[in-house]
Amino acid sequence: MRIILYVQEIPKVARFYEKYFGMKSLPSDNKAWLELASESGGCVLALHQASRAQKSGAAIKIVFGVPDVPAFVLECAKDGLTFGPVHEVGGLHFANVKDPAGNSIQISDRVTPTA
């Protein structure tokens, strides 16, 4: 699966996903397009250069699975990333934050089945 995000500052947004979510930049000579791969290889996040008139921060939410939401939130806070409150619903924990382009990010301890 590939998700495309239109962003104004590709390098800044790429560093965010590399630093906090362990994604790896794939080699590219195209300055208007950069793909980041997840550790599992199941998802590619493509950063596409937005036009000046194009708004970043579309109506999407990217969800990353983490084993311990409160611990992940505390670890990120040490490095300057502040999540909203950790919520618990029926034993599921999650918290939300925005990336540098304004896209909604959620971390969750929900176990997602793999194919």
For each residue, the residues with C-beta under 8 A, 3 or more apart:
1: 42 43 44
2: 35 43 44 45 46
3: 43 44 45 46 60 62
4: 46 47 48
5: 13 45 46 47 48 56 58 60 99 101 103
6: 48 49 50 54 56 58 101
7: 10 13 47 48 49 50 56 100 101 103
8: 49 50 52 56 101
9: 12 13 100 101
10: 7 13 14 31 32 33 34 47 49
11: 14 15
12: 9 15 16 100
13: 5 7 9 10 16 17 47 99 100 101
14: 10 11 17 18 25 34 36 47
15: 11 12 18 19
16: 12 13 19 20 99 100
17: 13 14 20 21 23 36 45 99
18: 14 15 21 22 23 24 25 36
19: 15 16 79
20: 16 17 76 79 81
21: 17 18 38 64
22: 18 38 39
23: 17 18 36 37 38 39 45
24: 18 36 37 39
25: 14 18 28 34 35 36
26: 34 35 36 37 44
27:
28: 25 33 34 35
29:
30: 33 34
31: 10 49
32: 10 48 49
33: 10 28 30 46 47 48 49
34: 10 14 25 26 28 30 46 47
35: 2 25 26 28 44 45 46 47
36: 14 17 18 23 24 25 26 44 45 46 47
37: 23 24 26 41 43 44
38: 21 22 23 41 42 43 44 45
39: 22 23 24
40: 43
41: 37 38
42: 1 38 114
43: 1 2 3 37 38 40
44: 1 2 3 26 35 36 37 38
45: 2 3 5 17 23 35 36 38 62
46: 2 3 4 5 33 34 35 36
47: 4 5 7 10 13 14 33 34 35 36
48: 4 5 6 7 32 33
49: 6 7 8 10 31 32 33
50: 6 7 8 54 55 56
51: 54
52: 8
53:
54: 6 50 51
55: 50 58
56: 5 6 7 8 50 101 102 103
57: 98 101 102 103 104
58: 5 6 55 103
59:
60: 3 5 103 104
61: 96 103 104 105 106
62: 3 45 103 104 105 106
63: 105 106 107 108 110
64: 21 105 106 107 108
65: 107 108 109 110 111 112
66: 69 72 107 108 109
67: 109
68: 71 72 109
69: 66 72 73 86 93 94 95 107 108 109
70: 73 74 86 93
71: 68 74 75
72: 66 68 69 75 76 107
73: 69 70 76 77 83 86 95 107
74: 70 71 77 78
75: 71 72 78 79
76: 20 72 73 79 80 81 82 83
77: 73 74 80 81 82 83
78: 74 75
79: 19 20 75 76
80: 76 77
81: 20 76 77 97
82: 76 77 97
83: 73 76 77 86 95 96 97 107
84: 95 96 97
85: 95
86: 69 70 73 83 93 94 95
87: 93 94 95
88: 91 92 93
89: 92 94
90:
91: 88
92: 88 89 108 109 110
93: 69 70 86 87 88 108 109
94: 69 86 87 89 106 107 108 109 110
95: 69 73 83 84 85 86 87 106 107
96: 61 83 84 104 105 106
97: 81 82 83 84 105 106 107
98: 57 102 103 104 105
99: 5 13 16 17 102 103 105
100: 7 9 12 13 16
101: 5 6 7 8 9 13 56 57
102: 56 57 98 99
103: 5 7 56 57 58 60 61 62 98 99
104: 57 60 61 62 96 98
105: 61 62 63 64 96 97 98 99
106: 61 62 63 64 94 95 96 97
107: 63 64 65 66 69 72 73 83 94 95 97
108: 63 64 65 66 69 92 93 94
109: 65 66 67 68 69 92 93 94
110: 63 65 92 94
111: 65
112: 65
113:
114: 42
115:
